Amino acid sequence: MGPINGVLILGGAILAAIGLLRARGPWSRYQALRAQDANIARYEAWRGGIRDDAKTGASVAMEILQRQARIGALVAVLGVVLVVVGLLVH
């Protein structure tokens, strides 16, 4: 294993860790907002009211959090790809 392999593996591992850390926070907050939104929908259905599908602050926040989590996951996948490339390069 040469120095290039070591750099690729180390860089990939660091990128994967950073990506996972970046994706974890927004993803958990997104899940909490989604659960709260589902709870509100169940309550309004129980009341017999019609749910307004207009864009709310929570729906905008969920879109932003989902995008942040997706970017973090993409960085983690890129890190894993670098680790694999580092293992395959001779």
C-alpha positions as CSV (number, residue, x, y, z in Angstrom):
1,M,0.0,0.0,0.0
2,G,1.5,3.3,-1.1
3,P,1.1,6.8,0.2
4,I,-1.7,7.6,-2.3
5,N,-3.7,4.7,-0.9
6,G,-3.2,5.9,2.7
7,V,-4.2,9.5,1.8
8,L,-7.3,8.3,-0.1
9,I,-8.4,6.0,2.7
10,L,-7.7,8.5,5.5
11,G,-9.4,11.3,3.5
12,G,-12.4,9.1,2.7
13,A,-12.8,8.1,6.3
14,I,-12.6,11.7,7.5
15,L,-15.2,12.7,4.8
16,A,-17.5,9.9,5.8
17,A,-17.4,10.9,9.4
18,I,-18.0,14.5,8.7
19,G,-20.9,13.7,6.4
20,L,-22.5,11.5,9.0
21,L,-22.1,14.2,11.6
22,R,-23.6,16.8,9.3
23,A,-26.5,14.6,8.3
24,R,-27.4,13.4,11.8
25,G,-28.7,16.6,13.3
26,P,-30.9,17.9,10.5
27,W,-32.3,14.4,9.9
28,S,-33.4,13.9,13.5
29,R,-35.0,17.4,13.6
30,Y,-36.7,16.6,10.3
31,Q,-38.1,13.4,11.7
32,A,-39.4,15.3,14.8
33,L,-41.1,17.9,12.6
34,R,-42.6,15.2,10.4
35,A,-44.0,13.4,13.4
36,Q,-45.5,16.6,14.8
37,D,-47.1,17.3,11.4
38,A,-48.6,13.8,11.3
39,N,-49.9,14.3,14.8
40,I,-51.6,17.6,13.8
41,A,-53.1,15.9,10.7
42,R,-54.5,13.1,12.8
43,Y,-55.9,15.6,15.3
44,E,-57.6,17.7,12.5
45,A,-59.0,14.5,10.9
46,W,-60.4,13.5,14.3
47,R,-62.0,16.9,14.7
48,G,-63.5,16.6,11.3
49,G,-61.9,19.7,9.9
50,I,-60.4,20.2,6.5
51,R,-56.6,20.5,6.6
52,D,-55.2,23.5,4.8
53,D,-52.4,22.4,2.5
54,A,-50.8,25.8,2.3
55,K,-47.1,26.2,2.8
56,T,-46.2,26.8,6.4
57,G,-43.0,27.7,8.2
58,A,-42.7,24.1,9.4
59,S,-43.0,22.7,5.9
60,V,-40.3,25.1,4.7
61,A,-38.1,24.1,7.6
62,M,-38.7,20.4,6.8
63,E,-37.6,21.1,3.2
64,I,-34.4,22.8,4.4
65,L,-33.6,20.1,6.9
66,Q,-34.1,17.4,4.4
67,R,-31.8,19.2,1.9
68,Q,-29.1,19.6,4.6
69,A,-29.4,15.9,5.6
70,R,-29.2,14.9,1.9
71,I,-26.0,17.0,1.5
72,G,-24.5,15.4,4.6
73,A,-25.3,11.9,3.3
74,L,-23.8,12.7,-0.1
75,V,-20.6,13.8,1.6
76,A,-20.5,10.5,3.6
77,V,-21.1,8.5,0.4
78,L,-18.3,10.4,-1.3
79,G,-16.0,9.5,1.7
80,V,-16.9,5.8,1.4
81,V,-16.2,5.9,-2.4
82,L,-12.8,7.4,-1.7
83,V,-12.0,4.7,0.8
84,V,-13.0,2.0,-1.7
85,V,-10.9,3.7,-4.4
86,G,-8.0,3.9,-2.0
87,L,-8.3,0.1,-1.4
88,L,-8.5,-0.7,-5.1
89,V,-5.7,1.5,-6.4
90,H,-2.4,-0.3,-6.8
